[in-house]
């Protein structure tokens, strides 16, 4: 009989040994910023030392083959070739480079999910105002995810863009990205998928989903360094002219002309934190070596364990929705302010975070709350970590 990854003691011990932070903290804030494996730190420090020894440009040239491998590894994570990857500084940077490149005209419509993240919505509202377009939210279905039938009924020739948050940071649900992609097939709409919280949790394939853009961060479930991200691009998106160009994304060819770079490079900029991006590549390799199927099993099993434990505590209310639930668990405690609950859990040496209405205003209003506690385990989370959280909440 095959041992379930959740009950594979040797695997858990190895995963925890790869993360020095496990020895001093209970880290349940991986939807905020995950503990990176030691190999990520080592790769970054090694390159920084090399920059100090021979110079930044020279260290970059020396590491050119390793940088090429970063593109390949990130592409493997999301089912595209290295040419369809652009390296960025964050998920928001990735998302903005995608969305701001979508051509908008007066009268166009932009459709968003109810759970859309604030940074995305603010940029959408400004772009719509500037272009004379309108913004509409797709209804949720009874399970709390995007209602694909409602989306189909909203589609017409004026829908220029559909923006979906795959795994909302304020809810444990997973929106039906592939069903949405199938609904959009054949339409003029550009499909922008915010995969900030889903890449690194589960296997994904840009082409199977049918998205034009997939924006990703390094620091969350992928367990890379802060200040890193990437953008995965469809063949159609690689034909667009991005909104932001520099001498890396394009070549100045004459006094009044330029030519665009091929592939994802047209969505990048010249200056990059190469040490951090090499660390991002190491994080991707670590995730691929472990296997995204194994990662998904481990994370969701721990999240379900936490949900069940919280549900048994009087006054604790688990607020996750959806048919498929991710490693993000959100809850409130009756009669207690969520910020106070977070402070008390942190005082017990447990990293969690506060999820507040300004991050996803429409979703919070629909639920009738203003804030909640967010817990997000990872593959290195142990039974003892879960019990420590439950004891802190019960206390």
C-alpha positions as CSV (number, residue, x, y, z in Angstrom):
1,X,0.0,0.0,0.0
2,X,1.4,3.4,-1.0
3,X,1.8,5.9,1.9
4,X,-0.2,9.1,1.6
5,X,2.2,12.1,1.3
6,X,0.5,13.6,4.4
7,X,1.5,10.5,6.4
8,X,5.0,10.2,4.9
9,X,7.1,11.0,8.0
10,X,10.4,10.8,6.2
11,X,9.1,13.3,3.5
12,X,7.9,15.7,6.1
13,X,11.2,15.6,8.0
14,X,13.1,16.3,4.8
15,X,10.9,19.2,3.9
16,X,11.1,20.7,7.3
17,X,14.9,20.3,7.3
18,X,15.1,22.2,4.1
19,X,13.5,25.2,5.9
20,X,15.4,26.6,8.9
21,X,12.5,28.7,9.9
22,X,10.5,25.6,10.9
23,X,12.8,25.2,13.9
24,X,11.8,28.6,15.4
25,X,8.3,29.5,14.2
26,X,5.0,28.0,13.2
27,X,4.7,29.5,9.7
28,X,1.1,29.5,8.5
29,X,1.3,32.7,6.4
30,X,2.4,31.2,3.1
31,X,-0.3,33.1,1.2
32,X,1.6,36.2,2.3
33,X,5.2,35.2,2.0
34,X,6.3,31.6,2.3
35,X,9.4,30.2,3.9
36,X,11.9,29.6,1.1
37,X,13.9,26.4,0.9
38,X,17.5,26.7,2.0
39,X,18.6,26.2,-1.6
40,X,16.9,29.4,-2.7
41,X,18.8,31.4,-0.1
42,X,22.1,29.7,-1.0
43,X,21.7,30.4,-4.7
44,X,20.9,34.1,-4.0
45,X,23.8,34.6,-1.6
46,X,26.2,32.9,-4.0
47,X,25.4,35.2,-6.8
48,X,25.5,38.3,-4.6
49,X,29.0,37.3,-3.4
50,X,30.0,36.8,-7.0
51,X,28.7,40.3,-7.9
52,X,30.9,41.7,-5.0
53,X,33.9,39.8,-6.3
54,X,33.8,40.5,-10.0
55,X,31.1,43.1,-10.6
56,X,27.4,43.0,-11.4
57,X,27.5,42.9,-15.2
58,X,30.3,40.3,-15.1
59,X,28.5,38.1,-12.7
60,X,25.4,38.3,-14.9
61,X,27.4,37.3,-18.0
62,X,28.9,34.4,-16.1
63,X,25.4,33.2,-15.0
64,X,23.8,33.6,-18.4
65,X,23.2,29.9,-18.9
66,X,21.7,29.6,-15.4
67,X,19.4,32.6,-16.2
68,X,18.2,30.8,-19.4
69,X,17.4,27.8,-17.2
70,X,15.2,30.0,-15.0
71,X,12.9,30.7,-17.9
72,X,12.7,27.0,-18.8
73,X,11.9,26.0,-15.2
74,X,9.2,28.7,-14.9
75,X,7.7,27.6,-18.2
76,X,7.5,24.0,-17.0
77,X,5.5,25.2,-14.0
78,X,2.7,26.6,-16.2
79,X,3.0,24.5,-19.4
80,X,4.7,27.0,-21.8
81,X,8.1,27.3,-23.4
82,X,10.8,29.6,-22.1
83,X,10.1,32.1,-24.9
84,X,6.6,32.7,-23.4
85,X,7.9,33.8,-20.0
86,X,8.6,37.4,-18.9
87,X,10.5,38.0,-15.6
88,X,9.0,40.7,-13.4
89,X,9.3,42.1,-9.9
90,X,5.9,40.9,-8.5
91,X,2.5,39.5,-9.4
92,X,1.1,43.1,-9.6
93,X,3.9,44.1,-11.9
94,X,3.2,41.0,-14.0
95,X,-0.6,41.7,-14.0
96,X,-0.2,45.4,-14.9
97,X,2.2,44.6,-17.8
98,X,-0.5,42.3,-19.1
99,X,-3.7,44.3,-18.6
100,X,-2.3,47.6,-19.6
101,X,-1.3,46.1,-22.9
102,X,-4.9,45.1,-23.7
103,X,-6.3,47.6,-26.3
104,X,-9.4,49.4,-25.0
105,X,-11.8,51.6,-26.9
106,X,-14.8,53.7,-25.8
107,X,-17.8,51.5,-25.3
108,X,-15.8,48.4,-24.4
109,X,-16.7,46.3,-21.5
110,X,-14.4,44.7,-18.9
111,X,-15.7,41.8,-16.9
112,X,-14.2,40.9,-13.5
113,X,-14.7,38.3,-10.8
114,X,-16.5,39.2,-7.6
115,X,-13.3,38.2,-5.7
116,X,-11.0,40.3,-7.8
117,X,-8.0,41.8,-5.9
118,X,-7.9,45.5,-5.1
119,X,-4.7,46.3,-7.1
120,X,-6.3,44.7,-10.2
121,X,-9.6,46.5,-9.8
122,X,-8.0,49.9,-9.2
123,X,-6.0,49.6,-12.4
124,X,-9.1,48.4,-14.3
125,X,-11.2,51.3,-13.0
126,X,-8.6,53.9,-14.1
127,X,-8.1,52.3,-17.5
128,X,-11.9,52.1,-18.1
129,X,-12.3,55.7,-17.1
130,X,-9.5,56.8,-19.4
131,X,-10.8,54.8,-22.4
132,X,-14.6,55.3,-21.8
133,X,-15.1,51.6,-21.1
134,X,-17.3,50.1,-18.4
135,X,-16.6,47.5,-15.7
136,X,-19.0,44.8,-14.7
137,X,-18.7,42.0,-12.1
138,X,-19.6,38.5,-13.1
139,X,-22.1,36.9,-10.5
140,X,-20.9,34.1,-8.3
141,X,-22.8,30.8,-8.4
142,X,-24.3,29.0,-5.3
143,X,-20.8,27.7,-4.4
144,X,-19.2,31.2,-4.4
145,X,-17.2,30.8,-7.6
146,X,-17.5,32.6,-10.9
147,X,-20.8,31.6,-12.5
148,X,-19.7,30.4,-16.0
149,X,-23.2,30.3,-17.4
150,X,-23.7,34.0,-16.2
151,X,-20.4,34.8,-17.9
152,X,-21.6,33.3,-21.2
153,X,-24.8,35.4,-21.0
154,X,-22.8,38.6,-20.5
155,X,-20.5,38.0,-23.5
156,X,-20.9,40.2,-26.6
157,X,-18.6,41.9,-29.1
158,X,-18.0,44.8,-26.7
159,X,-16.3,42.6,-24.1
160,X,-12.6,43.4,-24.5
161,X,-11.2,41.8,-21.4
162,X,-12.1,39.3,-18.7
163,X,-10.0,39.5,-15.5
164,X,-10.2,36.6,-13.1
165,X,-8.5,35.9,-9.8
166,X,-7.8,32.2,-9.8
167,X,-7.3,31.6,-6.1
168,X,-8.5,34.7,-4.2
169,X,-6.2,35.6,-1.3
170,X,-9.2,36.3,1.0
171,X,-11.0,33.0,0.4
172,X,-10.1,29.3,0.0
173,X,-12.0,28.8,-3.3
174,X,-10.5,28.1,-6.7
175,X,-12.3,29.7,-9.6
176,X,-13.0,27.4,-12.6
177,X,-10.3,28.8,-14.8
178,X,-10.5,26.2,-17.6
179,X,-14.3,26.5,-17.8
180,X,-14.0,30.2,-18.1
181,X,-11.4,29.8,-20.8
182,X,-13.7,27.5,-22.7
183,X,-16.5,30.0,-22.5
184,X,-14.3,32.8,-23.9
185,X,-13.0,30.7,-26.8
186,X,-13.8,32.4,-30.0
187,X,-14.6,35.7,-28.4
188,X,-12.5,38.9,-28.9
189,X,-12.0,39.2,-25.1
190,X,-8.5,39.0,-23.7
191,X,-8.3,36.6,-20.7
192,X,-6.1,37.8,-17.8
193,X,-5.7,35.3,-15.0
194,X,-4.3,36.3,-11.7
195,X,-2.5,33.1,-10.6
196,X,-0.7,34.8,-7.7
197,X,-1.9,32.3,-5.2
198,X,-2.3,29.2,-7.3
199,X,1.1,28.8,-9.0
200,X,3.2,26.7,-6.6
201,X,0.1,25.1,-5.1
202,X,-1.1,22.9,-7.9
203,X,-0.3,21.9,-11.5
204,X,-1.3,24.5,-14.1
205,X,-1.2,24.7,-17.9
206,X,-1.7,28.1,-19.5
207,X,-2.9,26.5,-22.8
208,X,-5.3,24.1,-21.2
209,X,-6.8,27.0,-19.2
210,X,-7.0,29.1,-22.3
211,X,-5.7,32.3,-20.7
212,X,-3.8,35.0,-22.7
213,X,-1.9,36.1,-19.6
214,X,-1.1,34.4,-16.3
215,X,0.5,36.7,-13.6
216,X,2.6,35.2,-10.9
217,X,4.6,36.2,-7.8
218,X,7.6,34.4,-6.4
219,X,7.1,34.9,-2.7
220,X,3.9,33.0,-2.0
221,X,3.3,29.3,-2.5
222,X,6.1,29.1,-5.0
223,X,8.5,29.9,-2.1
224,X,10.8,32.2,-4.0
225,X,12.2,35.5,-2.8
226,X,10.3,38.8,-2.5
227,X,10.7,41.2,-5.3
228,X,10.3,38.5,-8.0
229,X,7.5,37.4,-10.3
230,X,6.8,36.3,-13.8
231,X,4.2,36.6,-16.6
232,X,3.2,33.6,-18.8
233,X,1.9,34.5,-22.2
234,X,-0.2,32.9,-24.9
235,X,0.8,33.0,-28.6
236,X,-1.8,35.7,-29.1
237,X,-0.4,37.8,-26.3
238,X,3.1,37.5,-27.8
239,X,1.8,39.4,-30.9
240,X,0.7,42.4,-28.8
241,X,2.6,45.6,-28.3
242,X,3.0,46.0,-24.5
243,X,2.2,49.3,-22.9
244,X,5.6,49.5,-21.2
245,X,8.7,49.4,-23.3
246,X,12.4,50.1,-22.8
247,X,15.7,49.2,-24.6
248,X,15.3,45.6,-23.6
249,X,11.7,45.2,-24.7
250,X,12.4,47.0,-28.0
251,X,15.3,48.2,-30.2
252,X,15.6,51.8,-31.3
253,X,16.1,51.3,-35.1
254,X,15.8,54.9,-36.5
255,X,15.0,58.4,-35.4
256,X,11.3,57.7,-35.3
257,X,11.0,54.0,-35.2
258,X,11.7,50.9,-33.0
259,X,11.2,47.1,-33.3
260,X,9.8,44.9,-30.6
261,X,11.8,42.0,-29.0
262,X,10.6,38.5,-29.8
263,X,8.9,36.4,-27.1
264,X,8.3,37.3,-23.5
265,X,11.3,39.7,-23.5
266,X,8.9,42.4,-24.9
267,X,7.1,42.4,-21.6
268,X,10.3,42.7,-19.5
269,X,12.5,45.6,-18.6
270,X,16.3,45.7,-18.8
271,X,17.2,46.1,-15.1
272,X,16.5,43.0,-12.9
273,X,17.5,41.6,-9.5
274,X,19.5,38.7,-10.9
275,X,20.4,37.2,-7.6
276,X,16.7,37.1,-6.6
277,X,15.6,35.7,-10.0
278,X,18.2,32.9,-9.8
279,X,16.6,32.2,-6.4
280,X,13.2,32.2,-8.1
281,X,14.5,29.6,-10.5
282,X,15.8,27.5,-7.6
283,X,12.3,27.7,-6.0
284,X,10.7,26.5,-9.3
285,X,13.1,23.6,-9.5
286,X,12.4,22.6,-5.9
287,X,8.7,22.7,-6.6
288,X,9.1,20.7,-9.8
289,X,11.3,18.1,-8.1
290,X,8.8,17.6,-5.3
291,X,6.0,17.5,-7.8
292,X,3.0,19.8,-8.0
293,X,0.6,16.9,-7.5
294,X,2.3,16.0,-4.2
295,X,2.4,19.6,-3.2
296,X,-1.3,20.0,-3.9
297,X,-2.2,16.9,-1.9
298,X,-0.1,18.0,1.1
299,X,-1.3,21.6,1.2
300,X,-5.0,20.9,0.7
301,X,-4.9,18.0,3.3
302,X,-3.4,20.4,5.9
303,X,-5.9,23.1,5.0
304,X,-8.8,20.7,5.4
305,X,-7.3,19.5,8.7
306,X,-7.3,23.1,9.9
307,X,-10.8,23.8,8.7
308,X,-12.1,20.7,10.6
309,X,-10.2,21.7,13.7
310,X,-11.5,25.3,13.7
311,X,-15.1,24.1,13.1
312,X,-14.9,22.2,16.4
313,X,-14.0,25.3,18.4
314,X,-17.0,27.2,19.8
315,X,-17.3,30.6,18.2
316,X,-14.9,30.0,15.3
317,X,-16.5,30.4,11.9
318,X,-14.7,29.0,8.8
319,X,-15.7,31.3,5.9
320,X,-14.2,29.4,2.9
321,X,-16.4,28.7,-0.1
322,X,-16.1,27.0,-3.4
323,X,-16.3,23.5,-4.8
324,X,-12.5,23.0,-4.9
325,X,-10.6,24.6,-1.9
326,X,-7.0,25.7,-1.8
327,X,-4.5,26.0,1.0
328,X,-6.0,29.3,2.1
329,X,-8.2,29.1,5.2
330,X,-10.2,32.1,6.4
331,X,-12.2,32.4,9.6
332,X,-13.6,34.7,12.2
333,X,-14.3,34.4,15.9
334,X,-17.7,35.5,17.1
335,X,-17.6,38.6,19.3
336,X,-13.9,39.2,18.5
337,X,-12.2,41.7,16.2
338,X,-10.2,39.7,13.6
339,X,-7.2,42.0,14.1
340,X,-7.1,41.2,17.9
341,X,-7.3,37.5,17.1
342,X,-4.4,37.8,14.7
343,X,-2.3,39.6,17.3
344,X,-3.0,36.9,19.9
345,X,-2.1,34.1,17.5
346,X,1.1,35.8,16.6
347,X,2.0,36.3,20.2
348,X,1.9,32.5,20.5
349,X,4.7,32.3,17.9
350,X,2.4,31.5,15.0
351,X,2.5,33.4,11.7
352,X,-0.9,34.2,10.3
353,X,-2.3,37.3,8.6
354,X,-5.2,39.7,8.6
355,X,-7.4,39.8,5.6
356,X,-9.3,43.1,5.3
357,X,-12.1,44.5,3.2
358,X,-10.0,47.0,1.2
359,X,-8.1,44.1,-0.4
360,X,-11.3,42.7,-2.0
361,X,-14.1,45.1,-1.3
362,X,-16.8,43.5,-3.4
363,X,-16.2,40.0,-2.0
364,X,-16.2,41.2,1.6
365,X,-19.4,43.2,1.1
366,X,-21.1,40.1,-0.4
367,X,-20.2,38.2,2.8
368,X,-21.2,41.0,5.1
369,X,-17.9,41.1,7.0
370,X,-15.0,43.6,7.2
371,X,-12.0,41.5,8.2
372,X,-11.0,37.9,8.9
373,X,-8.0,35.8,9.9
374,X,-6.1,34.1,7.1
375,X,-4.2,30.8,7.6
376,X,-2.2,29.2,4.9
377,X,-0.2,26.0,5.4
378,X,2.4,24.5,3.1
379,X,4.2,21.2,2.5
380,X,6.4,21.6,5.6
381,X,3.4,22.2,8.0
382,X,3.2,19.5,10.7
383,X,0.5,18.1,12.9
384,X,2.1,20.0,15.8
385,X,1.9,23.2,13.8
386,X,-1.8,22.7,13.2
387,X,-2.4,21.8,16.9
388,X,-0.5,24.9,18.0
389,X,-2.8,27.1,15.9
390,X,-6.0,25.4,17.2
391,X,-4.8,25.7,20.8
392,X,-4.1,29.4,20.3
393,X,-7.6,30.0,18.8
394,X,-9.3,27.9,21.5
395,X,-7.4,29.8,24.1
